[in-house]
Amino acid sequence: MDSCLGVEQDLDKATTKFTALNDQTSTAIDELITKVENLKKELAKQSPDDPLPPEEVKLIVDMIASLKQAVFQMSTDHRELHATVSRVGKSIDRHFIADYAAVAPKAESFCSDTNRPLMEQAIAQHLYRQGLEDVGDAFIAEARIPPVERTCAFAQLQRCAAALAEGDPQPALEWVEERAEDLTHSPLPFTLHRMKALKLGREVGVGAAIGYARAVFPAHAARHERALRACVCALAWCTPAAPPPPPHYRRLLDPKALGAEAAEVFIRESCALLRLAPLSPLAGAVLVGARVLPALHDIRAKMAHPHVIAAWADDELPLEVDLGEEGGNYHSVFACPILRQQASDANPPMRLLCGHVISRDALNKLTMGVKLKCPYCPMEQSPSEARQIYFS
């Protein structure tokens, strides 16, 4: 993220300078054209056979000098702009690393006879989940891999989400109406109805939006009273003669922002209802890799001790990496919350009767005779009631 911000700053500087130079050059050219046209009109008043007066000759000479100076200044400014644009490319090269092979020495394992079919199936499944059925079929045929589950349900969700992002809530509303009973306690129906009411206010008129609101909003008034009031008040700025809306209403009146928010809520709620993962395995792997690789590369560059380098020879990460809110929960190993030790075959994770999980070593240390008190809750139990768990 820091690298992106660094490049963005240099790009903003280049964009600002380009805009300023474009405006300045356009103004200068317009002024020169006006001066040349005025001079042309003055010369047209003279007879072709009469010699030009000294005053007009001086005007022509000054005009030629002014044009040369303007052209020289424009070319100089253009060279400076080119240097600014070149700095953006250098900034990208400086902030981003093109080769991550040093932190992914086992990347070739994806092409092995065992893993290659798994990768191909993940690609095909991702294509089907994105609604690209024709591309997925062609990929399966040309790669000669076994058929993959098409997950048409998720493809339909993607089409509804794409329509929401474009400002059309109707496909998503039809999907929600078919499952109204299962979405009784979900914020999704109100989010879609609010989007449609504001769309009617913009495209048809405030009267149509108010009529629609009276028909659908009473069922959601108890749970979304504050958001409902904001939606109804935002309709006041949907009239043609309305002034610019206040800052706290601009998001509701921006179709793209409202559509993006509705699409995010739709994917989250619909996937939860259908018990589908919001991300395909391929998309999840790419998201995690994009977050992990820069951190690993930065750590690798700072690690030179032989004992530290030896940690990279194992099949697991030598550290935990925060993947953020969008990265999901991914763990290479289980770490005991009591002893702060990584689990192993000799010290596996054990699930207590109350549901908390600790390592076997911690279980043995906390056991007092035939009783064990959970370190996280007051429940007492027998150590023999603990069960080993396995993470796949």
C-alpha positions as CSV (number, residue, x, y, z in Angstrom):
1,M,0.0,0.0,0.0
2,D,2.9,2.4,0.8
3,S,4.3,1.7,-2.7
4,C,1.0,2.5,-4.3
5,L,0.7,5.8,-2.4
6,G,4.3,6.7,-3.4
7,V,3.5,6.1,-7.1
8,E,0.1,7.9,-6.7
9,Q,1.8,11.0,-5.4
10,D,4.2,11.2,-8.4
11,L,1.3,10.5,-10.8
12,D,-0.8,13.3,-9.2
13,K,2.1,15.7,-9.7
14,A,2.4,14.8,-13.4
15,T,-1.4,15.0,-13.9
16,T,-1.6,18.4,-12.1
17,K,1.3,19.8,-14.2
18,F,-0.2,18.4,-17.4
19,T,-3.6,20.1,-16.7
20,A,-1.9,23.4,-15.8
21,L,0.2,23.3,-18.9
22,N,-2.7,22.4,-21.1
23,D,-4.8,25.3,-19.8
24,Q,-1.8,27.7,-20.1
25,T,-1.0,26.6,-23.6
26,S,-4.6,26.9,-24.8
27,T,-4.9,30.4,-23.4
28,A,-1.7,31.5,-25.0
29,I,-2.6,30.1,-28.4
30,D,-6.0,31.7,-28.3
31,E,-4.4,35.1,-27.5
32,L,-1.9,34.7,-30.4
33,I,-4.7,33.8,-32.8
34,T,-6.7,36.9,-31.7
35,K,-3.7,39.1,-32.2
36,V,-2.9,37.7,-35.7
37,E,-6.5,38.1,-36.8
38,N,-6.6,41.7,-35.6
39,L,-3.3,42.4,-37.4
40,K,-4.7,40.7,-40.6
41,K,-7.8,43.0,-40.5
42,E,-5.6,46.1,-40.2
43,L,-3.4,45.0,-43.1
44,A,-6.5,44.3,-45.2
45,K,-7.5,48.0,-44.9
46,Q,-4.3,49.0,-46.8
47,S,-4.1,49.1,-50.6
48,P,-2.1,46.2,-52.1
49,D,0.0,48.7,-54.1
50,D,0.8,51.1,-51.3
51,P,3.9,50.4,-49.2
52,L,3.3,49.6,-45.5
53,P,3.8,52.4,-43.0
54,P,6.7,52.0,-40.6
55,E,4.3,51.6,-37.7
56,E,2.6,48.5,-39.3
57,V,6.0,47.1,-40.3
58,K,7.0,47.3,-36.6
59,L,3.8,45.6,-35.6
60,I,4.5,42.7,-38.0
61,V,8.1,42.4,-36.7
62,D,6.9,42.4,-33.1
63,M,4.2,39.8,-33.9
64,I,6.8,37.5,-35.5
65,A,9.0,37.8,-32.4
66,S,6.1,37.2,-30.1
67,L,5.2,34.0,-32.0
68,K,8.7,32.7,-31.9
69,Q,9.0,33.4,-28.2
70,A,5.6,31.6,-27.5
71,V,6.7,28.6,-29.6
72,F,10.0,28.4,-27.7
73,Q,8.3,28.7,-24.3
74,M,5.8,26.0,-25.2
75,S,8.5,23.6,-26.3
76,T,10.5,24.3,-23.1
77,D,7.4,23.6,-21.0
78,H,6.8,20.4,-22.9
79,R,10.3,19.1,-22.3
80,E,9.8,19.8,-18.5
81,L,6.5,17.9,-18.7
82,H,8.2,15.0,-20.4
83,A,10.7,14.8,-17.5
84,T,7.9,14.7,-15.0
85,V,6.2,11.9,-16.8
86,S,9.4,10.0,-17.0
87,R,9.7,10.3,-13.2
88,V,6.4,8.4,-12.9
89,G,7.9,5.4,-14.7
90,K,11.0,5.5,-12.5
91,S,8.8,5.7,-9.4
92,I,7.0,2.5,-10.5
93,D,10.3,0.7,-11.0
94,R,11.5,1.9,-7.6
95,H,8.4,1.0,-5.6
96,F,7.5,-2.3,-7.3
97,I,9.6,-5.4,-7.8
98,A,9.0,-7.3,-11.0
99,D,10.5,-10.6,-9.9
100,Y,9.3,-12.3,-6.7
101,A,11.1,-15.6,-7.4
102,A,13.4,-15.0,-4.4
103,V,10.5,-15.3,-2.0
104,A,8.6,-18.0,-4.0
105,P,11.3,-20.6,-4.7
106,K,8.7,-23.3,-5.0
107,A,6.4,-21.6,-7.5
108,E,7.3,-24.3,-10.1
109,S,5.4,-26.8,-8.0
110,F,2.2,-25.4,-9.4
111,C,3.2,-27.0,-12.7
112,S,3.8,-30.5,-11.4
113,D,1.7,-33.4,-12.5
114,T,-0.1,-33.4,-9.2
115,N,-0.9,-29.7,-8.9
116,R,-1.4,-28.7,-12.5
117,P,-4.9,-30.3,-12.7
118,L,-5.9,-28.6,-9.5
119,M,-4.8,-25.2,-10.9
120,E,-6.7,-25.8,-14.2
121,Q,-9.9,-26.7,-12.3
122,A,-9.5,-23.6,-10.1
123,I,-9.2,-21.5,-13.2
124,A,-12.3,-23.1,-14.8
125,Q,-14.3,-22.7,-11.7
126,H,-13.4,-19.0,-11.4
127,L,-14.5,-18.5,-15.0
128,Y,-17.9,-20.1,-14.3
129,R,-18.3,-18.1,-11.1
130,Q,-17.8,-14.9,-13.0
131,G,-20.6,-15.9,-15.4
132,L,-18.2,-16.6,-18.3
133,E,-19.7,-20.0,-19.2
134,D,-18.6,-19.9,-22.9
135,V,-15.0,-19.1,-21.9
136,G,-15.0,-21.8,-19.2
137,D,-16.3,-24.4,-21.7
138,A,-13.6,-23.5,-24.2
139,F,-11.0,-23.6,-21.5
140,I,-12.0,-27.1,-20.3
141,A,-12.2,-28.4,-23.9
142,E,-8.7,-27.1,-24.9
143,A,-7.0,-27.9,-21.6
144,R,-8.7,-31.4,-21.7
145,I,-9.6,-31.4,-18.0
146,P,-12.5,-33.1,-16.3
147,P,-15.8,-31.1,-16.2
148,V,-16.0,-28.6,-13.3
149,E,-19.1,-27.6,-11.3
150,R,-20.5,-24.7,-13.1
151,T,-21.9,-22.9,-10.0
152,C,-24.7,-21.3,-12.0
153,A,-26.1,-19.8,-8.8
154,F,-23.0,-17.7,-8.3
155,A,-22.9,-16.7,-11.9
156,Q,-26.5,-15.3,-11.5
157,L,-25.3,-13.4,-8.4
158,Q,-22.5,-11.9,-10.4
159,R,-24.9,-10.7,-13.1
160,C,-27.2,-9.1,-10.4
161,A,-24.1,-7.4,-8.8
162,A,-22.9,-6.1,-12.2
163,A,-26.4,-4.6,-12.8
164,L,-26.3,-3.0,-9.4
165,A,-22.9,-1.4,-10.2
166,E,-24.4,0.0,-13.4
167,G,-27.3,1.5,-11.4
168,D,-30.0,-1.1,-12.2
169,P,-31.5,-2.8,-9.0
170,Q,-34.3,-4.7,-10.8
171,P,-32.5,-8.1,-11.3
172,A,-31.4,-8.1,-7.7
173,L,-34.8,-7.2,-6.5
174,E,-36.4,-10.1,-8.4
175,W,-33.8,-12.4,-6.9
176,V,-34.6,-11.1,-3.4
177,E,-38.4,-11.3,-3.9
178,E,-38.1,-15.1,-4.6
179,R,-36.3,-15.5,-1.3
180,A,-38.1,-12.9,0.8
181,E,-38.8,-15.3,3.7
182,D,-35.1,-16.2,4.1
183,L,-34.1,-12.5,4.0
184,T,-36.5,-11.2,6.6
185,H,-33.7,-10.1,8.9
186,S,-31.3,-9.0,6.2
187,P,-30.5,-5.4,5.3
188,L,-30.4,-6.4,1.6
189,P,-34.1,-5.8,0.7
190,F,-34.1,-2.2,2.2
191,T,-30.8,-1.4,0.5
192,L,-32.2,-2.4,-2.9
193,H,-35.6,-0.7,-2.4
194,R,-33.8,2.5,-1.3
195,M,-31.7,2.4,-4.5
196,K,-34.7,1.9,-6.7
197,A,-36.6,4.8,-4.9
198,L,-33.7,7.2,-5.5
199,K,-33.4,6.0,-9.1
200,L,-37.1,6.8,-9.7
201,G,-36.6,10.2,-8.1
202,R,-33.8,11.0,-10.5
203,E,-35.2,9.5,-13.7
204,V,-39.1,9.7,-13.4
205,G,-39.8,12.2,-10.7
206,V,-40.1,12.8,-7.0
207,G,-43.8,11.9,-7.0
208,A,-43.1,8.4,-8.4
209,A,-40.3,7.9,-5.9
210,I,-42.6,8.9,-3.0
211,G,-45.4,6.5,-4.2
212,Y,-42.9,3.7,-4.4
213,A,-41.6,4.5,-0.9
214,R,-45.1,4.5,0.6
215,A,-45.6,1.0,-0.9
216,V,-42.4,-0.7,0.2
217,F,-40.8,1.2,3.0
218,P,-43.3,0.6,5.9
219,A,-42.2,-3.0,6.2
220,H,-38.6,-1.7,6.8
221,A,-39.3,1.4,8.9
222,A,-38.7,-0.3,12.3
223,R,-35.2,-1.6,11.5
224,H,-34.0,1.2,9.2
225,E,-35.7,4.3,10.5
226,R,-32.7,6.6,10.3
227,A,-31.6,5.4,6.9
228,L,-35.2,5.7,5.7
229,R,-35.4,9.3,6.8
230,A,-32.2,10.2,5.0
231,C,-33.4,8.5,1.8
232,V,-36.7,10.4,1.9
233,C,-35.0,13.7,2.6
234,A,-32.5,13.1,-0.3
235,L,-35.4,13.1,-2.7
236,A,-35.7,16.9,-2.2
237,W,-32.5,17.2,-4.2
238,C,-33.8,15.1,-7.1
239,T,-35.8,17.9,-8.6
240,P,-34.4,19.7,-11.6
241,A,-34.1,23.1,-9.9
242,A,-32.6,21.8,-6.7
243,P,-29.3,23.3,-5.5
244,P,-26.2,21.1,-4.9
245,P,-26.9,18.6,-2.1
246,P,-25.3,18.8,1.4
247,P,-22.2,16.6,1.8
248,H,-24.1,13.9,3.9
249,Y,-26.6,13.4,1.0
250,R,-24.1,13.2,-1.9
251,R,-23.4,9.5,-1.5
252,L,-27.2,8.7,-1.7
253,L,-27.5,10.8,-4.8
254,D,-24.4,9.4,-6.6
255,P,-25.6,6.4,-8.6
256,K,-22.2,4.8,-8.9
257,A,-21.4,5.0,-5.2
258,L,-24.8,3.8,-4.2
259,G,-24.6,0.9,-6.8
260,A,-21.2,-0.2,-5.6
261,E,-22.4,-0.2,-2.0
262,A,-25.5,-2.2,-2.9
263,A,-23.5,-4.7,-5.0
264,E,-21.2,-5.3,-2.0
265,V,-24.1,-5.9,0.3
266,F,-25.8,-8.1,-2.3
267,I,-22.8,-10.4,-2.7
268,R,-22.2,-10.7,1.0
269,E,-25.8,-11.4,2.0
270,S,-26.6,-13.7,-1.0
271,C,-23.5,-15.8,-0.5
272,A,-24.3,-16.2,3.2
273,L,-27.8,-17.3,2.3
274,L,-26.6,-19.8,-0.3
275,R,-23.6,-20.8,1.7
276,L,-21.2,-19.9,-1.0
277,A,-17.8,-18.3,-0.5
278,P,-17.7,-14.7,-1.8
279,L,-14.4,-15.4,-3.5
280,S,-13.5,-18.3,-5.7
281,P,-10.4,-20.4,-4.7
282,L,-8.4,-18.7,-7.5
283,A,-9.5,-15.2,-6.5
284,G,-8.8,-15.9,-2.8
285,A,-5.3,-17.2,-3.6
286,V,-4.5,-14.1,-5.8
287,L,-5.8,-11.8,-3.1
288,V,-3.8,-13.5,-0.4
289,G,-0.7,-13.6,-2.6
290,A,-0.9,-10.0,-3.4
291,R,-0.9,-9.1,0.3
292,V,1.7,-11.7,1.4
293,L,4.4,-11.4,-1.3
294,P,5.4,-7.7,-0.7
295,A,5.7,-8.4,3.0
296,L,7.8,-11.5,2.4
297,H,10.0,-9.6,-0.1
298,D,10.6,-6.8,2.4
299,I,11.5,-9.2,5.2
300,R,13.7,-11.3,2.9
301,A,15.7,-8.2,1.9
302,K,16.4,-7.5,5.6
303,M,17.3,-11.1,6.6
304,A,20.9,-12.1,6.0
305,H,21.8,-14.2,9.0
306,P,22.3,-17.9,8.1
307,H,20.1,-19.2,10.9
308,V,17.3,-17.0,9.7
309,I,17.7,-17.9,6.0
310,A,17.3,-21.6,7.0
311,A,13.7,-20.9,8.0
312,W,12.8,-20.5,4.3
313,A,13.7,-24.2,3.7
314,D,10.5,-25.4,5.4
315,D,7.0,-25.8,3.8
316,E,5.5,-23.2,6.2
317,L,5.8,-19.4,6.6
318,P,8.3,-18.3,9.3
319,L,5.9,-15.6,10.4
320,E,2.3,-14.5,10.5
321,V,1.1,-12.0,7.9
322,D,-1.9,-9.7,8.4
323,L,-4.1,-10.1,5.4
324,G,-6.5,-7.3,6.3
325,E,-10.3,-7.4,6.5
326,E,-10.7,-8.5,2.8
327,G,-8.0,-11.2,3.0
328,G,-10.1,-13.7,5.0
329,N,-8.7,-15.9,7.7
330,Y,-5.7,-18.0,6.6
331,H,-3.3,-19.7,9.0
332,S,-0.3,-21.8,8.0
333,V,-0.2,-23.4,11.5
334,F,-2.1,-23.4,14.8
335,A,-0.5,-21.5,17.6
336,C,-1.5,-22.3,21.2
337,P,-3.1,-19.2,22.9
338,I,-1.7,-20.3,26.3
339,L,1.9,-21.4,25.6
340,R,2.3,-19.3,22.4
341,Q,3.8,-22.4,20.6
342,Q,3.0,-23.7,17.2
343,A,1.2,-27.0,17.1
344,S,3.0,-30.1,15.8
345,D,2.4,-33.8,15.4
346,A,3.7,-34.3,19.0
347,N,1.7,-31.3,20.3
348,P,-1.5,-31.1,18.4
349,P,-4.5,-28.8,19.0
350,M,-7.1,-30.1,21.5
351,R,-10.7,-29.0,21.6
352,L,-12.1,-28.7,25.1
353,L,-15.7,-29.6,26.0
354,C,-16.6,-25.9,26.2
355,G,-15.3,-25.3,22.6
356,H,-12.0,-23.5,23.3
357,V,-8.9,-24.9,21.7
358,I,-5.5,-25.2,23.3
359,S,-2.4,-27.4,22.7
360,R,-1.9,-30.8,24.2
361,D,1.1,-29.5,26.3
362,A,-1.1,-26.7,27.7
363,L,-3.8,-29.2,28.5
364,N,-1.3,-31.3,30.4
365,K,0.0,-28.3,32.3
366,L,-3.5,-27.1,33.3
367,T,-4.7,-30.5,34.4
368,M,-5.0,-30.9,38.2
369,G,-5.7,-34.5,39.0
370,V,-8.9,-35.5,37.1
371,K,-10.2,-32.0,36.7
372,L,-9.4,-29.3,34.2
373,K,-10.6,-25.7,34.3
374,C,-10.8,-23.9,31.0
375,P,-8.5,-20.9,31.0
376,Y,-11.1,-18.9,29.1
377,C,-14.3,-19.7,30.8
378,P,-15.3,-21.1,34.3
379,M,-16.3,-24.5,32.9
380,E,-14.7,-27.5,34.7
381,Q,-14.3,-30.7,32.8
382,S,-12.3,-33.9,32.6
383,P,-9.1,-33.9,30.5
384,S,-10.2,-37.1,28.8
385,E,-13.1,-35.2,27.3
386,A,-10.8,-33.1,25.2
387,R,-10.6,-34.1,21.5
388,Q,-7.9,-33.6,19.0
389,I,-8.8,-31.5,16.0
390,Y,-7.4,-31.5,12.5
391,F,-7.0,-28.5,10.1
392,S,-7.3,-29.2,6.4
